[in-house]
Amino acid sequence: MKHLPVLLSESLDYLNIKPDGVYVDGTLGRGGHSFEIASSLKDGKLITIDTDEAAIGEAQEKLARFKDKITYVHDNFRNISAILNDLGIDSVDGMLFDLGVSSPQLDDESRGFSYKHDHRLDMRMDKSKDFTAYELVNVESEEELRRIFFEYGEEKFSRLIAKKLVAERSKSKIETTGELNEIIFSAIPASARREEQHPAKRIFQAIRIAVNDELGAVEEMLKSAPNLLAPNGRLCVISFHSLEDRIVKNSFKEHSETCSCSKKLPVCICNKEPSLKIITKKPITAGAIEIENNPRARSAKLRVAERFASGTK
């Protein structure tokens, strides 16, 4: 399946790209957003980041015409501060983070992301890391598995599935996505098996999030990114499920607050200086035409914040 960048025109509009600016695409993927950002640059620079070396390789072919404008970094965007420091960059004019998993990753059977294929459990975004879905499902305790399924997959049958999984792995190790799929299917009530959404979808999402510490990475990035923006620089984040969106929303709110004092105090004594101004009071979502052309855009939410200019609030 071809990977289409979501909310492309909206992201470019909100980035407010300057031809000589410096920008970060923190989730390069197959280069859809980066292509359009680079196309808008004249003397500017684009720093692209991805944990997936295969994605970087494919994107470099697509973006070959912009090779003098783009720097490629194989790393996790959680390390954005160290990445820019290593490149000798103090601040940037805009950052874009698309938190979705690209279709080519899901469709590559060897990556073990999808319940639609039967392959060895893996689910690593960065294949240089050791911890895989195989280790997670065969080593973690029943209670930890339940927590992962409930918190990251919002799965109401998390306890039943965790219990069944632990029982099955005591007989033999769970090796493949197909075996895991069968365990999930057998653990849930018959009525749930007939739901429109595949029974394994939420569990596979939860395992992928846990294996790659996706939410932890988002939290770390959002702590650093605002302070790496130049005055009036924009931070754009596209999320795809409620857990991510909640983290982005709360982080933007925290960075935009003018006071962090306890509400019990009668007056503010912290003199907090907000670092961000929220641009999108409500998240931007895809229109009907984009959703028709790219169904994965249905759940996408774009939030945008801007770095305060010096001396302003």
Disulfide bonds with the S-S distance in Angstrom:
none
